[in-house]
Amino acid sequence: MNNQNEESTIESSATTSESDNFGRGAISDGKDTNANEVPTKKLSNSAKSIVIYFSRSGHTEELAKEISETTNSDILELQVKDPYPSNYEETVDRATYERENELYPELSTDIPDLTQYQTVILGHPIWAMTLANPMVTFIQKYEEELEGKVITSFSTNAGYGSGNTFERLSELLPQSKIEEVYTVEDRNAEKDKDNLKKWLSDL
Ligand SMILES: Cc1cc2nc3c(=O)[nH]c(=O)nc-3n(C[C@H](O)[C@H](O)[C@H](O)COP(=O)(O)O)c2cc1C
């Protein structure tokens, strides 16, 4: 099944209502990258790892903060210059157009010097069974800076898993060491702490 069909499957088969804010109902609620609030950023001189994430409706962001705290990693939230609409369907339409035309969105985030980090932990939602578009922008732009580093990713999804995340990371970052990825259905993140812990301990 190709990505487009997978995405359509999410759209048509999702059973969530807008009100529970998961899966198809995951509206951009003003608490994430579309907000006017200050983006998450904690950078130190000493950390050996950094969490760099994009989140549209807040689920990946929660996980990002937890992972950064647990691993004593620095943390940086990516924002796009032109925020995605709060409406889910409109976001899907825009994301599909961007992906199909390889017009990944411009970021507005200043990226720090990544030299000090041995490990870069990327966080993103799953869009069309792959990395959300803004993460592709980041990786393509900073491929050289990520060379030689250990790279892994965590993601939240609407129940369909991580898709081709690992393969896509390996393809985009051929000079990095890609570790096993972690993904969780957004509504189950709270219940999946044992798996998260295990994944982190294997890093
Ligand atoms: C444009 C778009 C495409 C999506 N495609 C998928 C998908 O292919 N598979 C899936 O399981 N979830 C998909 N989702 C659902 C999100 O991955 C899920 O709601 C995620 O938790 C959102 O993370 P966030 O709150 O950090 O933005 C999609 C959501 C959007 C907005």
The ligand as an SDF file (V2000), in Angstrom:
LIG
                    3D

 31 33  0  0  0  0  0  0  0  0999 V2000
   -1.3390   15.1810    8.0520 C   0  0  0  0  0  0  0  0  0  0  0  0
   -1.5230   14.0150    9.0050 C   0  0  0  0  0  0  0  0  0  0  0  0
   -1.2970   12.7240    8.5490 C   0  0  0  0  0  0  0  0  0  0  0  0
   -1.4030   11.6510    9.4400 C   0  0  0  0  0  0  0  0  0  0  0  0
   -1.1210   10.3820    8.9770 N   0  0  0  0  0  0  0  0  0  0  0  0
   -1.1310    9.3580    9.8590 C   0  0  0  0  0  0  0  0  0  0  0  0
   -0.7580    8.0510    9.4380 C   0  0  0  0  0  0  0  0  0  0  0  0
   -0.4260    7.8060    8.2820 O   0  0  0  0  0  0  0  0  0  0  0  0
   -0.7800    7.0440   10.3510 N   0  0  0  0  0  0  0  0  0  0  0  0
   -1.1430    7.2430   11.6550 C   0  0  0  0  0  0  0  0  0  0  0  0
   -1.1470    6.2990   12.4470 O   0  0  0  0  0  0  0  0  0  0  0  0
   -1.4970    8.4850   12.0920 N   0  0  0  0  0  0  0  0  0  0  0  0
   -1.4910    9.5380   11.2310 C   0  0  0  0  0  0  0  0  0  0  0  0
   -1.8260   10.8040   11.6730 N   0  0  0  0  0  0  0  0  0  0  0  0
   -2.1710   11.0070   13.0880 C   0  0  0  0  0  0  0  0  0  0  0  0
   -0.9970   11.5370   13.9080 C   0  0  0  0  0  0  0  0  0  0  0  0
    0.1910   10.7990   13.6810 O   0  0  0  0  0  0  0  0  0  0  0  0
   -1.2890   11.4420   15.4110 C   0  0  0  0  0  0  0  0  0  0  0  0
   -2.4860   12.0880   15.7150 O   0  0  0  0  0  0  0  0  0  0  0  0
   -0.1570   12.0360   16.2310 C   0  0  0  0  0  0  0  0  0  0  0  0
   -0.2760   11.6520   17.5830 O   0  0  0  0  0  0  0  0  0  0  0  0
   -0.1250   13.5530   16.1700 C   0  0  0  0  0  0  0  0  0  0  0  0
    1.0090   14.0040   16.8730 O   0  0  0  0  0  0  0  0  0  0  0  0
    1.1420   15.5060   17.4060 P   0  0  0  0  0  0  0  0  0  0  0  0
    0.0210   15.7260   18.3930 O   0  0  0  0  0  0  0  0  0  0  0  0
    2.4720   15.5530   18.0730 O   0  0  0  0  0  0  0  0  0  0  0  0
    1.0520   16.4110   16.2400 O   0  0  0  0  0  0  0  0  0  0  0  0
   -1.7600   11.8810   10.8000 C   0  0  0  0  0  0  0  0  0  0  0  0
   -2.0280   13.1860   11.2290 C   0  0  0  0  0  0  0  0  0  0  0  0
   -1.9050   14.2460   10.3430 C   0  0  0  0  0  0  0  0  0  0  0  0
   -2.1790   15.6460   10.8430 C   0  0  0  0  0  0  0  0  0  0  0  0
  1  2  1  0
  2  3  1  0
  2 30  2  0
  3  4  2  0
  4  5  1  0
  4 28  1  0
  5  6  2  0
  6  7  1  0
  6 13  1  0
  7  8  2  0
  7  9  1  0
  9 10  1  0
 10 11  2  0
 10 12  1  0
 12 13  2  0
 13 14  1  0
 14 15  1  0
 14 28  1  0
 15 16  1  0
 16 17  1  0
 16 18  1  0
 18 19  1  0
 18 20  1  0
 20 21  1  0
 20 22  1  0
 22 23  1  0
 23 24  1  0
 24 25  2  0
 24 26  1  0
 24 27  1  0
 28 29  2  0
 29 30  1  0
 30 31  1  0
M  END
$$$$
